[in-house]
Amino acid sequence: MTTQVKDFYTAVKERRTIYTLSKESPVADERIQEVVEHAVKHTPTAFNSQGARAVVLLNDHHDKLWNMTTETLKEIVPGDKFESTQERMDGFKNAYGTVLFFEDMSIVEGLQEQMPVFADNFPLWAQQSNGMLQYVIWTSLEQEGFGASLQHYNPLIDEKVKSEWNIPDSWKLIAQMPFGKPAAPAGEKDFQPVESRVQIHK
Amino acid sequence: MTTQVKDFYTAVKERRTIYTLSKESPVADERIQEVVEHAVKHTPTAFNSQGARAVVLLNDHHDKLWNMTTETLKEIVPGDKFESTQERMDGFKNAYGTVLFFEDMSIVEGLQEQMPVFADNFPLWAQQSNGMLQYVIWTSLEQEGFGASLQHYNPLIDEKVKSEWNIPDSWKLIAQMPFGKPAAPAGEKDFQPVESRVQIHK
């Protein structure tokens, strides 16, 4: 889609959580839409059920999301701990946009009715597939010069989000990904010994 | 890591489910181990908890997995429907190897004790993160010239797998990915209109 894109392994290696983001974009908004649509189209889903959904919020919509999240947290976080919460929320709000990830639960329920033998599995496979989509969009945004992180203020904000952006009732909010131009590099990352995580039998 | 690797977007677009696989490998077994370890190392996990696990089965180990899966299914699939099951199992057995995906539930439980406010979320985030790892390994294997598909015979085979390969008790089996040299192209894939899956508010 563009020419400055990394090879697959480099993209995997260099994808990181970036918290310090600015309200700038290295690309046109149409390009953001294009890479999100590309990810949604090509990321696999159980039985090609295509239940994953993405909602991109930019400009006032992005600010509104983090304002409503801040207000929601203010109601439940003790007053003496709210300062650090406010700082975190200001950080996300200072980014360029946010991708909201959903699963359309009507798709999951349809699969459960069609194939009752896998009824317990479909909700788990939807979570796995949604994780794949989060990963592909995260890494895609990085190809475009953005940094991003993955946040989870669901289910606290679900009702407000659905009402503000007229989201279908069957869409369940799974994650929020603020993104913007990186204003500071990723932090250090610890790795456990890979031998404790991978076995090979040959 | 190699030079014939696709750019990120092309890798995303071209990753497909490949069922017809041969018992050949385009690369050395050490290279398979290397790309699996690279994926496990760099795929993100909630709070960098690194609970995802991968076990690669090659040669007799791979054959044994599909023999034991076939035997397990023979006990529960009605006799008149077993022929198609046997054919499916023979297809997987005819591949070069299998990656087993696990989550170490002791990591999830540790997080639940440390951060009880997110206790209900950690198992879901582990599923999402495991999905990310499945995706990265799937797409990595394709960079090396393999085809792969994602299968789920858990929990039916969990106990036999754990006992055969001495898997720690706390590792929960999530998915199985048979891979081999593609012997037939991917099938047709239907795509829903992307407008029904992605919204942008700007």
Boltz contact constraints between the chains, C-beta under 6 A:
constraints:
  - contact:
      token1: [A, 1]
      token2: [B, 9]
      max_distance: 6.0
  - contact:
      token1: [A, 5]
      token2: [B, 7]
      max_distance: 6.0
  - contact:
      token1: [A, 5]
      token2: [B, 8]
      max_distance: 6.0
  - contact:
      token1: [A, 5]
      token2: [B, 9]
      max_distance: 6.0
  - contact:
      token1: [A, 6]
      token2: [B, 8]
      max_distance: 6.0
  - contact:
      token1: [A, 7]
      token2: [B, 5]
      max_distance: 6.0
  - contact:
      token1: [A, 7]
      token2: [B, 7]
      max_distance: 6.0
  - contact:
      token1: [A, 8]
      token2: [B, 5]
      max_distance: 6.0
  - contact:
      token1: [A, 8]
      token2: [B, 6]
      max_distance: 6.0
  - contact:
      token1: [A, 8]
      token2: [B, 8]
      max_distance: 6.0
  - contact:
      token1: [A, 8]
      token2: [B, 11]
      max_distance: 6.0
  - contact:
      token1: [A, 8]
      token2: [B, 143]
      max_distance: 6.0
  - contact:
      token1: [A, 9]
      token2: [B, 1]
      max_distance: 6.0
  - contact:
      token1: [A, 9]
      token2: [B, 5]
      max_distance: 6.0
  - contact:
      token1: [A, 11]
      token2: [B, 8]
      max_distance: 6.0
  - contact:
      token1: [A, 12]
      token2: [B, 42]
      max_distance: 6.0
  - contact:
      token1: [A, 12]
      token2: [B, 136]
      max_distance: 6.0
  - contact:
      token1: [A, 13]
      token2: [B, 42]
      max_distance: 6.0
  - contact:
      token1: [A, 29]
      token2: [B, 202]
      max_distance: 6.0
  - contact:
      token1: [A, 33]
      token2: [B, 200]
      max_distance: 6.0
  - contact:
      token1: [A, 36]
      token2: [B, 198]
      max_distance: 6.0
  - contact:
      token1: [A, 37]
      token2: [B, 194]
      max_distance: 6.0
  - contact:
      token1: [A, 37]
      token2: [B, 198]
      max_distance: 6.0
  - contact:
      token1: [A, 40]
      token2: [B, 197]
      max_distance: 6.0
  - contact:
      token1: [A, 40]
      token2: [B, 198]
      max_distance: 6.0
  - contact:
      token1: [A, 41]
      token2: [B, 191]
      max_distance: 6.0
  - contact:
      token1: [A, 41]
      token2: [B, 194]
      max_distance: 6.0
  - contact:
      token1: [A, 42]
      token2: [B, 12]
      max_distance: 6.0
  - contact:
      token1: [A, 42]
      token2: [B, 13]
      max_distance: 6.0
  - contact:
      token1: [A, 50]
      token2: [B, 192]
      max_distance: 6.0
  - contact:
      token1: [A, 53]
      token2: [B, 197]
      max_distance: 6.0
  - contact:
      token1: [A, 54]
      token2: [B, 198]
      max_distance: 6.0
  - contact:
      token1: [A, 55]
      token2: [B, 199]
      max_distance: 6.0
  - contact:
      token1: [A, 56]
      token2: [B, 200]
      max_distance: 6.0
  - contact:
      token1: [A, 57]
      token2: [B, 201]
      max_distance: 6.0
  - contact:
      token1: [A, 58]
      token2: [B, 202]
      max_distance: 6.0
  - contact:
      token1: [A, 59]
      token2: [B, 202]
      max_distance: 6.0
  - contact:
      token1: [A, 61]
      token2: [B, 201]
      max_distance: 6.0
  - contact:
      token1: [A, 124]
      token2: [B, 127]
      max_distance: 6.0
  - contact:
      token1: [A, 127]
      token2: [B, 124]
      max_distance: 6.0
  - contact:
      token1: [A, 127]
      token2: [B, 127]
      max_distance: 6.0
  - contact:
      token1: [A, 127]
      token2: [B, 128]
      max_distance: 6.0
  - contact:
      token1: [A, 128]
      token2: [B, 127]
      max_distance: 6.0
  - contact:
      token1: [A, 128]
      token2: [B, 131]
      max_distance: 6.0
  - contact:
      token1: [A, 129]
      token2: [B, 131]
      max_distance: 6.0
  - contact:
      token1: [A, 131]
      token2: [B, 128]
      max_distance: 6.0
  - contact:
      token1: [A, 131]
      token2: [B, 129]
      max_distance: 6.0
  - contact:
      token1: [A, 131]
      token2: [B, 131]
      max_distance: 6.0
  - contact:
      token1: [A, 131]
      token2: [B, 132]
      max_distance: 6.0
  - contact:
      token1: [A, 132]
      token2: [B, 131]
      max_distance: 6.0
  - contact:
      token1: [A, 132]
      token2: [B, 135]
      max_distance: 6.0
  - contact:
      token1: [A, 135]
      token2: [B, 132]
      max_distance: 6.0
  - contact:
      token1: [A, 136]
      token2: [B, 12]
      max_distance: 6.0
  - contact:
      token1: [A, 143]
      token2: [B, 8]
      max_distance: 6.0
  - contact:
      token1: [A, 191]
      token2: [B, 41]
      max_distance: 6.0
  - contact:
      token1: [A, 192]
      token2: [B, 50]
      max_distance: 6.0
  - contact:
      token1: [A, 194]
      token2: [B, 37]
      max_distance: 6.0
  - contact:
      token1: [A, 194]
      token2: [B, 41]
      max_distance: 6.0
  - contact:
      token1: [A, 197]
      token2: [B, 40]
      max_distance: 6.0
  - contact:
      token1: [A, 197]
      token2: [B, 53]
      max_distance: 6.0
  - contact:
      token1: [A, 198]
      token2: [B, 36]
      max_distance: 6.0
  - contact:
      token1: [A, 198]
      token2: [B, 37]
      max_distance: 6.0
  - contact:
      token1: [A, 198]
      token2: [B, 40]
      max_distance: 6.0
  - contact:
      token1: [A, 198]
      token2: [B, 54]
      max_distance: 6.0
  - contact:
      token1: [A, 199]
      token2: [B, 55]
      max_distance: 6.0
  - contact:
      token1: [A, 200]
      token2: [B, 33]
      max_distance: 6.0
  - contact:
      token1: [A, 200]
      token2: [B, 56]
      max_distance: 6.0
  - contact:
      token1: [A, 201]
      token2: [B, 57]
      max_distance: 6.0
  - contact:
      token1: [A, 201]
      token2: [B, 61]
      max_distance: 6.0
  - contact:
      token1: [A, 202]
      token2: [B, 29]
      max_distance: 6.0
  - contact:
      token1: [A, 202]
      token2: [B, 58]
      max_distance: 6.0
  - contact:
      token1: [A, 202]
      token2: [B, 59]
      max_distance: 6.0
